[in-house]
Amino acid sequence: MDYVRKETIRLVSNLTTKELDFNLDQFGNSIGTLLLHCAALEFNYQVETFQNIQNVKKRLALYEYAMPGKMILRRVIGNEIYF
């Protein structure tokens, strides 16, 4: 997972906010949404595996619109890559 994370960051680190927010059509998700979705899945894995994460509810709210079922709402916009 560490390798995939590093490679993903390397590949997207120079994207602008406009590029992160771009949607090809009404059916797809933006790169920003997909990246936050990956972060949400990683966070969920950590909570399920270690069950020792501080401020779980506060951090979970950060990932709300990157979860399945809510990604279509397109609320992940206007953030820079290190959001």
Secondary structure, 3 states (H helix, E strand, C coil): CHHHHHHHHHHHCCCCHHHHHCCCCCCCCCHHHHHHHHHHHHHHHHHHHHCCCCCHHHHHHHCHHHCCCCHHHCCCCCCCCCC
